């Protein structure tokens, strides 16, 4: 996957509709299948230029791609064995056309057929899998994995659900995958992303104009979807926004400090840590440019937000779980300022989430971003059914907030159904305090006036890119804020 890939993601049913619309407009199905097969055969030639090729075909259009690619490779002088799982007589339409054009022997796709080829082309199932893989196909897939032969998957590795990224019983682990027209959610959501490995997107003659009729709601995160604020020559600290971050107690100040520093590094004009006197005395030993403002009680917090003209307020990192945090959250939401809610701010409503959701929806035009990890998500929303993408969408609609469901495959979802999947996060981001930094980036962007959905998506990408720029083991949360300016410079050029 590359940053230049189009951002739209198509679920398998949407991809089928793209095929249908293209065929209805006059492009023959065999033309599309031939183009897809050519992309697969070209990839075999580029990445596995020598040695025998084994093509495993299934009973659907994915198998048709395999038959056509196999014949191309033979025509180009490669030694190819082809094995079919199923009955050739049951192939239909375009797949049957290319099966009948195959000039070689059709072997039976069983574990015994694998042998020791240079590469296996997996054209068994494709992205539209809608049921678990069972025997005897499961034994074939497991044998492919056990062989340790490199696999090039057509569309997605067999056994991976292209809509969810989930494994349906068992799945092939590919070294490379070739997909068509647009990426599928399963290429980005775990564990599908890991099983697909390197994904190559091929254009096969489907025009982008079909997207207007399909109306895809899912995107791959990247700078093509949002624009970070750039400091203006006539601007000043107040035009760049004042962000407040609620401090933790005297022995829990570090998390909020990480949030505040990230908000400042992201470009907020002013950032204040607010809390009780004891906590702020400890904060004072660690911060300089960040201001400190004492308050006690939700009423005082409401007054402070108004006096400070705060554009964004962050609460949650080590804020403490309980009635005081609940009251502070409700005061923030009643103020009309943009809000970033994380960790303890969410868990404090685990027994009464509807009160939180009602407060969010009371001012629907004000951005509220929630950034739960899976545990916090379940405490607030319960055990929702469906994929990570579906659960994030459902929770956004239920709560009225922008949901950032964190993880290596973070999903950002809006109440109107829009969703973005992030894919640039390195494993090193799984470290204590990393989420507090993410919350600070969200807050800093909200303070500068970004919309909630765009601020959340940009923050997730910037957070991950900062970790990528660190580029080595040993990343700790304290490293991330110092890397944010370089990421922002890369996004905005020398204007930053």
TORMI-671170 format. One line per 4 residues: for each residue x, z, y of C-alpha. Coordinates in steps of 0.25 Angstrom, whole numbers, always signed. Each point is the difference from the previous one (the first is absolute). Layout:
X Z Y; ... $
// end
This chain:
+0 +0 +0; +5 -3 +14; -4 +3 +14; -4 -14 +2 $
-10 +0 -11; -15 -1 +6; -6 +14 +1; -13 -2 -6 $
-2 +5 -14; -10 -6 -9; -7 +8 -12; -1 -9 -12 $
-15 -3 +3; +4 -4 +14; +11 -9 -6; -10 -6 -9 $
-9 -3 +12; +12 -7 +7; +2 -9 -12; -15 -3 +0 $
-1 -3 +14; +13 -9 -1; -6 -8 -12; -13 -1 +7 $
+7 -7 +12; +6 -10 -9; +12 +5 -6; +0 -2 -15 $
+2 +13 -8; +11 -7 -9; +7 -3 +14; +1 +15 +3 $
+4 +4 -14; +11 -11 +0; +5 +6 +13; +0 +14 -5 $
+7 -4 -13; +11 -7 +9; +2 +13 +7; +2 +7 -13 $
+9 -11 -6; +8 +0 +13; +2 +15 -1; +5 -1 -14 $
+10 -11 +4; +5 +8 +12; +2 +14 -7; +2 -4 -14 $
+6 -13 +0; +6 +0 -14; -5 +4 -14; -12 -1 -8 $
-14 +3 +6; -12 +6 -6; -13 -2 +6; -11 +10 -4 $
-14 -6 +3; -14 +7 +0; -14 -6 -1; -3 -1 +15 $
+5 -8 +12; +13 +9 +0; +3 -7 -14; -3 -13 +6 $
+11 +3 +11; +9 +3 -12; -3 -13 -8; +3 -8 +13 $
+13 +7 +4; +5 -1 -15; -2 -15 +0; +7 -2 +14 $
+12 +8 -6; +1 -8 -12; -1 -13 +9; +12 +6 +8 $
+8 +2 -13; -2 +14 -4; -3 +5 -14; -13 +7 +0 $
-8 +7 -10; -15 +2 +3; -9 +11 -7; -15 +1 +3 $
-8 +13 -2; -13 -5 -4; -7 -13 -5; +4 -13 +7 $
-14 -5 -2; -6 +10 +8; +8 -4 +13; -8 -5 +11 $
+1 -11 +11; +13 +0 +7; +7 +9 -10; -4 -9 -11 $
+4 -12 +7; +15 +5 +1; -1 +6 -14; -3 -14 -5 $
+11 -6 +8; +10 +9 -6; +9 -8 -9; +7 +12 -8 $
-5 +9 -11; -10 +11 +3; +5 +13 -7; -8 +12 -2 $
+2 +11 +10; +4 +12 -9; +12 +9 +1; +8 -8 -10 $
+0 -12 +10; +9 +7 +10; +14 -2 -5; +11 +0 +10 $
-3 -10 +11; +7 +0 +14; -14 +3 +6; -14 +2 -3 $
-11 -6 +9; -12 +9 -1; -13 -8 +2; -8 +8 -9 $
-11 +7 +9; +2 -1 +15; -5 +8 +12; -15 +0 -4 $
+1 +10 -12; -13 +8 +0; +2 +8 -13; +10 +8 -8 $
+10 -8 -8; -3 +3 -15; +7 -4 -13; +5 -10 -4 $
+4 -4 +14; +5 +14 +3; +10 -1 -11; +5 -14 +6 $
+2 +6 +13; +7 +12 -5; +9 -9 -8; +4 -8 +12 $
+4 +13 +8; +8 +5 -12; +7 -13 -1; +7 +2 +13 $
-1 -15 +3; -2 -3 +15; -14 -3 +3; -6 -9 +11 $
-14 +3 +2; -11 -10 +4; -8 +6 +11; +2 +15 -5 $
+6 +5 -13; -11 +0 -11; -7 +14 -1; +1 +3 +15 $
-13 +0 +8; +2 -10 +12; -11 +8 +8; +6 +14 -2 $
+14 -1 -5; -4 +9 -12; +4 -2 -14; -11 -4 -9 $
+4 +6 -13; +14 -6 +0; +8 -10 +8; +12 -9 +0 $
+11 +5 +9; +5 -13 +7; +13 -3 +7; -7 -10 +9 $
-14 -4 +3; -5 -13 +7; -14 +1 +6; -8 -11 +8 $
-6 -1 +14; +0 +15 +4; +5 +13 -6; -10 +8 -8 $
-2 +15 +2; +6 +3 -14; +14 -6 +5; +1 +11 +10 $
-7 +12 -6; +7 +9 -11; +3 -2 -11; -3 -15 +1 $
+11 -1 +11; +10 +5 -9; -4 -8 -12; -1 -13 +9 $
+14 +3 +5; +5 -12 +9; -13 -8 +4; +1 -14 +5 $
-12 -6 +7; -2 -15 -2; -10 -9 +8; -7 -9 -9 $
-9 -8 +10; -11 +10 +4; -2 +0 +15; +0 +12 +8 $
-13 -4 +6; -7 +6 -13; +3 +14 +4; -10 -1 +12 $
-11 -1 -11; +6 +10 -9; +2 +10 +10; +11 +8 -7 $
+0 +15 +5; +14 +3 -6; +14 -2 +6; +14 +2 -3 $
+6 +9 +11; +10 -6 +9; +3 -3 +15; -8 -12 +0 $
-12 +9 +0; +3 +9 +12; +9 +1 +12; +7 +13 +4 $
-1 +4 +15; +12 -4 +8; +4 +8 +12; -4 -7 +13 $
+9 -1 +12; -10 +7 +9; -4 +10 -10; +3 +15 -1 $
-1 +12 -9; -15 +2 +3; -4 -15 -3; +7 +1 -13 $
-9 +12 -4; +1 +15 -2; +0 +4 -15; -3 +15 -4 $
+5 +5 -14; -6 +13 -5; +11 +9 -5; +1 +7 -13 $
+2 +15 +0; +13 +7 +2; +5 -3 -14; -6 -14 -1 $
+5 -7 +13; +8 -11 -6; -11 -9 -5; -6 -1 +14 $
+13 -2 +7; +3 -12 -9; -14 -5 +4; +3 +2 +15 $
+14 -6 +0; -5 -12 -7; -11 -2 +10; +10 +1 +11 $
+9 -10 -7; -11 -10 -2; -2 -1 +15; -10 +11 +5 $
+3 +3 +14; -2 +15 -2; -1 +9 -12; -3 +14 +0 $
+0 +10 -12; -11 +10 +2; -2 +13 -7; +1 +15 +1 $
+11 +7 +8; +8 +4 -13; +0 -14 -6; +4 -6 +13 $
+12 +9 +2; +5 -5 -13; -3 -14 +4; +7 +2 +13 $
+13 +2 -8; -1 -14 -6; -6 -10 +11; +4 -4 +14 $
-8 -13 +4; -13 +5 -7; -8 +10 +9; -6 +13 -5 $
-14 +5 +4; -6 +13 -6; -14 +2 -3; -9 +9 -9 $
-13 -4 -5; -8 -13 +0; -6 +2 +14; +14 +1 +6 $
+4 -13 -8; -12 -8 +6; +4 +5 +14; +15 -4 -3 $
-4 -14 -5; -8 -3 +13; +10 +6 +9; +12 -7 -7 $
-8 -13 +0; +4 -2 -14; -2 -13 -6; +3 +3 -14 $
+0 +13 -8; +6 +3 -13; -4 +11 -9; +3 +4 -15 $
+15 +1 -3; +2 +14 -4; -12 +4 +9; -5 +10 -10 $
-13 -1 -8; -12 +7 +5; -10 +3 +10; +10 -1 +12 $
+4 -14 -4; -14 -4 -2; -4 +5 +14; +12 -7 +6 $
-3 -13 -7; -14 +0 +5; +4 +3 +14; +10 -12 -1 $
-11 -9 -5; -10 +5 +11; +10 -3 +11; +0 -15 -2 $
+15 -2 -1; +5 -8 -12; +3 +9 -12; +10 +0 -11 $
-4 +9 -11; +9 +3 -12; +2 +10 -11; -5 +14 +4 $
-10 -6 +10; -7 -7 -11; +1 +10 -11; -6 +10 +10 $
-13 -8 -2; +0 -1 -15; -12 +9 -2; -8 -7 +11 $
+5 -14 +3; -13 -5 +6; +2 +9 +12; +14 -7 +2 $
-7 -14 -2; -11 +3 +10; +10 +4 +10; +8 -13 -2 $
-13 -9 +1; -5 +8 +12; +10 -9 +9; +2 -12 -9 $
+7 -8 +11; +11 +10 +0; +11 -2 -10; +2 +10 -11 $
+10 -2 -11; +1 +8 -12; +13 -1 -9; -2 +7 -13 $
+8 -1 -12; -7 +0 -13; -2 +15 -2; -5 +2 +14 $
-9 -13 -2; -7 +6 -12; -2 +14 +7; -8 -7 +11 $
-7 -11 -7; +0 +4 -14; +3 -9 -12; -5 -13 +5 $
+0 -12 -10; +7 -13 +1; +13 -5 +4; +9 +6 +11 $
-5 -11 +9; -15 +2 -4; +2 +15 +2; +6 -1 +14 $
-11 -9 +4; -11 +9 -5; +7 +12 +7; +1 -7 +13 $
-15 -4 +0; -4 +14 -4; +9 +7 +11; -1 -9 +11 $
+16 +1 +1; +11 -9 -2; +6 +4 -14; +15 -1 -3 $
+0 +3 -15; +15 +2 -2; +9 -3 -11; +10 -11 -3 $
-12 -10 +1; -6 +7 +12; -14 -6 +4; -6 +0 +14 $
-15 -1 +0; -10 -1 +12; -15 +4 -1; -4 -15 +2 $
+7 -3 -14; +13 -6 +5; +12 +4 -8; +15 -2 +1 $
+10 +3 -12; +14 +3 +4; +11 -4 -9; +14 +2 +7 $
+1 +15 -3; +13 +4 -8; +0 +11 -10; +8 +8 +9 $
-12 +3 +9; -5 +10 -11; +7 +12 +7; -5 +13 +6 $
-5 -2 +15; -1 -15 -1; -15 +0 +2; +2 +9 +12 $
+9 -11 +6; -11 -11 -3; -10 +9 +7; +9 +0 +12 $
+1 -15 +1; -15 -1 -1; -2 +10 +11; +11 -7 +9 $
-7 -14 -2; -14 +6 +3; +6 +7 +12; +4 -14 +5 $
-14 -5 -1; +0 -8 -14; -12 +0 -7; -1 +9 -12 $
+0 -11 -11; +12 -7 +6; +7 +13 +3; -1 +5 -14 $
+4 -13 -6; +12 -2 +10; +4 +15 -3; +1 -2 -15 $
+8 -12 +1; +10 +5 +11; +1 +13 -8; +4 -8 -13 $
+9 -9 +8; +8 +12 +6; +2 +5 -14; +5 -14 -4 $
+10 +0 +11; +6 +13 -5; +3 -8 -12; +6 +10 -9 $
-3 +12 -9; -2 +14 +7; -10 -4 +10; -7 +13 +6 $
-11 +0 +10; +9 +4 +11; +7 -13 -1; -13 -9 +3 $
-3 +3 +14; +14 -5 +5; -2 -13 -7; -13 -3 +6 $
+6 -6 +13; +7 -10 -8; -12 -4 -7; -8 -1 +13 $
+11 -9 +6; -1 -9 -11; -15 -2 +2; +0 -1 +15 $
+14 -6 +3; +8 +4 +12; -12 +3 +8; -1 +14 -7 $
// end
